[in-house]
Amino acid sequence: MSRYEVDESRMLDFAQELFSSFAQSYFRSMEMSSFQYE
């Protein structure tokens, strides 16, 4: 296994973490805006 492959898998994990945290904050803001409309 080369160092490049390890870095690539680490980048994938980082991207997944970034996306999940972004999705959580995004859906949370969507919930807040939906409450305002009710």
C-alpha positions, 0 to 999 in steps of 0.5 A: 500500500502506497502513501498516496492510497492512504492519503486518498482514503483519509481525504475521503473520510474527511470529505464525508465528515465535512459533508455530514456536518454541512448536511446537519447544519443545512437541515437544521436551518431548513427546520428553523425556516419551516417553523417560521412559516407555520 
